[in-house]
Amino acid sequence: MRRISAVSSLAMAMACSPTLAKAQEVALDPTPAIETPANGAQRYTQSDFASFSPRTALDMVEKVPGFLIVTGTNGGERGLGAATQNVLINGERIANKSTDARSALQRIAAMQVAYIDIVDGASLDVPGLTGQVANVVLVAGAAQAGFTTTMRWQPEWRPRIADNWLNGEVSTTSRLGGTNVTLSLKNDATRQGHWGPEQRFDGNGDLRFVRDEFGAYDGDRPRLSAALARTTVNGNKWNFNAGGQLQLLRDQVTGSSVQPVFGRVTEKFRFTENEYNFDIGGDYELGLGKGRLKLISLYRFEHSPVVDSFVVEREFGVRSGERFTQRADESESILRGEYSWRTAGGTDWQVALEGAYNTLDVDAEFATLQPDGSFLPIIFGGETTQVEERRGEASLTWGRALASNLTAQINLGAEYSGLSSSGPGGLTRRFIRPKGKLALAWKLGAKTTVNWFVQRRVDQLNFFDFASSVDVANGQGNGGNGLLVPPVLNRTELEFVQDMGAWGNASVAFAYAYAQDLVDQIPLSPTTEGRGNLPGAHLYRISSKATLLLDRLGWKGARINSDLTWRRNRVRDPLTDGWRNQSQGQEYLVDVSLRHDIPGSKLAWGAGYFDERYSPNLRLGAIENDYTDGAFVTAFVEHKDVAGFTVKLSYRNLAGMIDAFDRTVFVDRRDGPVAFSESRRRKFGQYVQLTMTGTI
């Protein structure tokens, strides 16, 4: 493998390994400017983004033609392992499991960015990366004395729903006594809702009644985090980060109908969650022999009490209701060591060892409403569940340039896992699983790149699938399954990337995976069902990302971005043994947007079109199809300098998309007669969103 840039050997040695906190929860270490791109990288400097007047590094990366940020965090992956996001900062992956790439970039002021290189993942000495990767390189001395503060505020005003004033983030960075310090306060606040009719049909398809429904969903997720980073005089580096968060969620759905026999019926569903979580971690890197040794630690804990209740009031008939309460404690502890070096011949090596200990403790209660208004607990078989996993992993990564236009990276590894649960069917099992990845990046021409990889990946289980649960709103539930094993994906992907120069950039990728032990709904006994593993499945995907610049057509400052995906995930149905689509698997995605930055002004405007579809969820006794009817269309106008802030006003859902839900419930199993069906249509109207970003 070749380096992404000719930075100092000390800075680039860190690119061989993950780190738990880098600039803005990622360290702003000085990195010298570089005259020419290495590795055939496509470089974007400050001048390339001048027309957008960016406030943060996120504003810049989002404007790179044909590039889309892989969102999400490492939270769903097993441990730390290899890189999972396609953004680097100063050649370093963002491996903090509580921070995704977008959040990290939002905390870096645009003026701190020297340039952005778009490189081929297989050409890097960062295990796990393939396809297009953005390396955001910061200016030398970006974090000096004094504070640089980035701010984002995004209120929303929706019809019939409480106004959302609290969504935003403020982050400040400084260098204090040689230590880079970042403090951040963020709240992913939501105020959402919808309303409309739901029709209920009997088993023959005849309409029984219509229920008028209204749902409101409020959430506040304030998170306070801090990150410290320092490079010592002898070149050693350390990072420390800590964060704490509250998640306060409130959902309520009310339905009113006139039903045969019962007259006026009112149904009320309530959901509350008062979660707190925290994480603390750090790493230390030092020179050892001919390479660099990095030691990493992480601890996370989450306490999440949840209460669901469903109460039915009847004009003629008894009042009834159910309540499901669950208190869950989750923890994750990780220790990881990595040793990386480069030979005189230009080969990069890394040896990594990782140990992890994950736990889940669940206490649950199912209760029914009594005439006096109290809830009486009843035994349902899933009152307590404890899950533990002890895991060890070892890997070896090799990479180098095979030719002037061809680079390769090979990662070979294996993991040992001891998994135990005390819930229904609980037992202790031990596994050894090989895994690894081979990736190639081939510069077929000056403007054409071909990326290919083949990989065996072990995915993380959702420990809550080991525990029993009750869906009080729909009168169904899942039994716990102590026999679950992690899914394994054997997958390959071929991607073609074309730089179209002044016309933009485009890519198309073809992927296939043979999946073992995917998790879906299965029969646990003749009368119960729950989450379980399926036989081998076939997953297909075709995707394309593109940016078309319209300057050459005479429309100066205009561009069209597109993100298109088609999928088919074919699995064996555990009830009928026939082939079908995976429950709730994505079928297609269409995301197209237009942006016009008016030359010679601080104004921009644009529009977006979004449509996405998922396969129905197939339970053993029901088919549930949760989808949106119509496309989500937006329009916006933006001013790039309002008292030093960029202000964007969006008008959303112009085409009147609605939330739809169709459910067919069977007398017994879904290969038998129908008991009843429901068809729900809820609209949420058109609404306004304001986004303000700036740096002070």
Helices and strands as residue ranges (DSSP letters): H 9-13, G 14-16, E 42-45, G 46-52, H 57-61, G 74-76, E 87-89, E 92-93, H 101-106, G 110-112, E 113-120, G 121-123, E 132-138, E 148-153, E 156-157, E 168-176, E 179-187, E 190-202, E 207-220, E 222-231, E 237-259, E 263-288, E 291-314, E 320-342, E 348-369, E 375-378, E 384-403, E 406-421, E 428-445, E 448-458, G 463-466, E 469-471, E 476-478, E 488-499, G 501-503, E 504-516, E 519-523, E 529-533, E 537-549, G 551-553, E 558-572, E 579-581, E 586-597, E 603-614, E 617-618, E 622-629, E 632-642, E 645-652, E 658-666, E 674-683, E 687-695
